Amino acid sequence: MRERGTRRERYPRPPDPLARLFLEVSGEPPDDTSLLRMRRVSAALNLHDNDALWSVLAALEYYVRLYEAIPERVRQAGAGGVDAARAEAQAATQALMAQHRDALARCKETITLAEKLTAEHEARYRAALAALNDEALAALTQRAANRIARVAGNRLVTATAVAAREQRQRLDAALGSFERVAMRRFVRACHGLVAGGLVVMMLAAGAGGVAGWWAGHHCVRAEAPPSPGTGYTSSVSSSARRQ
């Protein structure tokens, strides 16, 4: 209210009653646009000069002017706020960019360190994997060698047993055939010995018979008288006599 009173005292009283009413209500003199708008509304509403709606119409016109001026004021205030916000945003952006640069540098260092650690870990992993592969290969080779040796030993033992069995069968067959041949030869030798003994006995008997016959014949001749023509006696008979 004090502000409106000071405004009324500052502006001179206009001669137009409608402008004077608007000055008393709003504290500011109306412009031509406001006067034309109020007259158009009063003509449309068929208002008289002493009608009470003129005060309401003046107040509404004041608020219309106020609302029309608000966007410009908001724009001006917003321009200052936008500039301040832009400056603050620029400062914050620069600070964020500086932080981003620092973070990016740290990230690069972290990535470099991670790559180095990854390379070292990969080298250690490859070395450990190679050692495990060597150990596994050695174990598999040893196991395969043991298995091959076991299988070869089993096969060798089996082959040896089969060969020994076959050799034993051959020896048994050879011994059997040798025994049969030896028995046959022994039987043949026994038969030969028996036959030889019989032949010898027969020869001995024959020789004894011949010797007896011969001895008897000579004994008879020795006992016989000498022939008258020769007067010869057998030497055998003389020797027999001497004995």
Secondary structure, 3 states (H helix, E strand, C coil): CHHHHHHHHHCCCCCCHHHHHHHHHHCCCCCHHHHHHHHHHHHHHCCCCCCCHHHHHHHHHHHHHHHHHHHHHHHHHHHHHHHHHHHHHHHHHHHHHHHHHHHHHHHHHHHHHHHHHHHHHHHHHHHHHHHHHHHHHHHHHHHHHHHHHHHHHHHHHHHHHHHHHHHHHHHHHHHHHHHHHHHHHHHHHHHHHHHHHHHHHHHHHHHHHHHHHHHHHHHHHHHCCCCCCCCCCCHHHHHHHHC
